[in-house]
């Protein structure tokens, strides 16, 4: 899972406000298209999710997976697959935030492996669609 797909968007808000939305994983279905449900199973000492269960509807397939989270204050969050789904066999992602002048650049990186054989270009196109949809939803939610 060496290849990652990434994209960046500028949001008219500070890092703390944006990370508060990102950290509220159980509310993702209200703004992130394709996310049907998220359940936090365990929280860390900072009160943010350490482990969770995600159910998504990703176009050609749906799945439920277990994820572990690692938070770096309001600067970044990384997650990785700890419980495979019926289709997803590997998953790593991150949000990184860089604030400047009341605006924040949010970068989302994602790498997904699935049981179904897929050529790299098709896989990256799917990852890019997920990333762009999530970033646009986050921007609308925070700025709205």
PEMO-V677720 format. One record per pair of residues at least 12 apart in sequence whose ideal C-beta (glycine too) atoms are under 7 Angstrom apart, sorted by the first residue. I is the first residue (numbers start at 1). GAP is how many residues later the second one is. Records with the same first field share a line. If there is no record, write none. Layout:
# PEMO-V677720
I->GAP / GAP
This chain:
# PEMO-V677720
1->89 / 91 / 110 / 112
3->108 / 117 / 121
4->105 / 106 / 107
5->105 / 119 / 122 / 123 / 126
6->101 / 102 / 103 / 125
7->101 / 121 / 124 / 125 / 128
8->97 / 98 / 99
9->97 / 126 / 130
10->93 / 95
11->92 / 93 / 95 / 127 / 128 / 131 / 132
12->91 / 131
13->91 / 129 / 130
14->85 / 88 / 90
15->59 / 60 / 82 / 84 / 89
16->58
17->125
18->79 / 86 / 88 / 124
19->55 / 78
21->117 / 120 / 121
22->55 / 73
23->25
25->13 / 15 / 24 / 27
26->12 / 13 / 14
31->106 / 107 / 109 / 110
32->102 / 105
33->100 / 104
34->22 / 23 / 24 / 96 / 99
35->19 / 21
36->19 / 20 / 21
37->18
38->14 / 16
39->13 / 14
40->12
41->12
44->27
46->25
48->21 / 23
49->20
50->18 / 19
51->15 / 16 / 17 / 31
52->15 / 17
53->13
54->13
58->72
61->26
63->22 / 23 / 24 / 25
64->21
65->16 / 18 / 19 / 20 / 23 / 26
66->16 / 17
67->12 / 13 / 14 / 15
68->12 / 14
74->23
75->21 / 22
76->18 / 19 / 20 / 21
77->17 / 18
78->16
79->14
80->12
87->27 / 28 / 29
88->24 / 26
89->24 / 25 / 26
90->22 / 23
91->21
92->19
93->16 / 17
94->15
95->13
106->29 / 32
108->23 / 26 / 27
110->17 / 20 / 21
112->15
